[in-house]
Structures are given as structure tokens and as C-alpha cells.
Amino acid sequence: MAKIEIYTTPTCPYCHAAKSLLAQKGVAYDEIDVLDPEIRAAMTQRAKGRRTVPQIFIGETHVGGYDDMAALDRSGKLDPLLEA
């Protein structure tokens, strides 16, 4: 099972949607709160300049945000990524 990391803020509706989708898949994930400016800066660097939340990483793959992950799910490409 791939390690899943999701960078979030407490009030972000897309973050809640992403966590809900992962919960539906029955997978565990590490949630990283980016309210700390240093953590947000690290996320931005890791996400190649993307500053919005959520930013989702599955293993070494930068998935992007919730819309990106939902598109992968609709196309049938999310489950194999989660199982890698």
C-alpha cells in the first residue's frame, strides 16, 4: 500500500472532500496542516509551486488537489495508484 500524504487546512471544503474520498476507499493517510508558514512553504516546494490545499501525494506521485484525485478516480486510475 502506498503512503498517502495530504496537506490541508481545517476549514478547506476541498480538503474535507479529499479526505472523504480516501475514507470511502478505506485507505489510511497522513494529514499535514499547513497553517504553519514553514510547513506551507515546504508543501509549495514539494508541489512544484502549487500553493492551494489540498495537495495530495500518493507514494512519490504528486496527484495535485481534490479535483485531480477525483478525476483519477473517475478514470479508474486512482485505485491502482493507491495499491502500488
C-alpha positions as CSV (number, residue, x, y, z in Angstrom):
1,M,0.0,0.0,0.0
2,A,1.4,3.4,-1.0
3,K,2.0,6.1,1.7
4,I,-0.6,8.8,1.3
5,E,0.1,12.4,2.5
6,I,-2.5,15.2,2.2
7,Y,-1.7,18.8,3.0
8,T,-4.8,20.6,4.4
9,T,-6.2,23.4,6.4
10,P,-9.1,22.9,8.9
11,T,-11.7,25.0,7.0
12,C,-11.0,23.9,3.4
13,P,-14.1,22.2,1.8
14,Y,-11.9,20.5,-0.9
15,C,-9.7,19.1,1.9
16,H,-12.8,17.5,3.5
17,A,-13.9,16.2,0.2
18,A,-10.5,14.6,-0.5
19,K,-10.4,13.0,3.0
20,S,-13.9,11.7,2.5
21,L,-12.9,10.1,-0.9
22,L,-9.9,8.5,0.7
23,A,-12.0,7.2,3.6
24,Q,-14.5,5.7,1.1
25,K,-11.5,3.9,-0.4
26,G,-10.7,2.6,3.1
27,V,-7.1,3.8,2.9
28,A,-5.1,5.5,5.7
29,Y,-3.4,8.8,5.1
30,D,-1.2,11.3,6.9
31,E,-2.8,14.7,7.2
32,I,-0.4,17.7,7.4
33,D,-1.8,21.0,8.5
34,V,-0.3,23.9,6.6
35,L,-1.3,26.7,8.9
36,D,2.4,26.9,9.9
37,P,4.1,29.1,7.2
38,E,7.2,26.8,7.2
39,I,5.1,23.7,6.5
40,R,3.2,25.6,3.8
41,A,6.5,26.6,2.2
42,A,7.7,23.0,2.2
43,M,4.4,21.9,0.7
44,T,4.6,24.6,-2.1
45,Q,8.2,23.5,-2.9
46,R,7.2,19.8,-2.9
47,A,4.1,20.6,-5.1
48,K,6.3,22.4,-7.6
49,G,4.8,25.9,-6.8
50,R,1.2,25.0,-6.1
51,R,0.0,26.8,-3.1
52,T,-3.6,25.7,-2.8
53,V,-4.8,23.0,-0.5
54,P,-5.3,20.1,-0.5
55,Q,-2.1,18.9,-2.1
56,I,-2.1,15.1,-2.3
57,F,0.9,12.8,-2.6
58,I,0.5,9.0,-3.1
59,G,3.9,7.4,-2.7
60,E,6.2,9.5,-4.8
61,T,3.4,10.7,-7.1
62,H,2.1,14.3,-6.7
63,V,-1.6,13.8,-7.5
64,G,-2.5,17.5,-7.0
65,G,-5.7,18.7,-5.5
66,Y,-9.1,17.2,-4.9
67,D,-10.3,17.7,-8.5
68,D,-7.2,15.9,-9.8
69,M,-7.7,13.0,-7.4
70,A,-11.5,12.8,-8.3
71,A,-10.6,12.8,-12.0
72,L,-8.2,9.9,-11.4
73,D,-10.9,8.0,-9.6
74,R,-13.5,8.6,-12.4
75,S,-11.0,7.3,-14.9
76,G,-10.2,4.2,-12.9
77,K,-6.5,5.2,-12.3
78,L,-6.8,6.0,-8.6
79,D,-7.2,2.5,-7.2
80,P,-4.0,1.1,-8.9
81,L,-2.1,4.1,-7.6
82,L,-3.3,3.5,-4.0
83,E,-2.4,-0.2,-4.2
84,A,1.1,0.4,-5.6
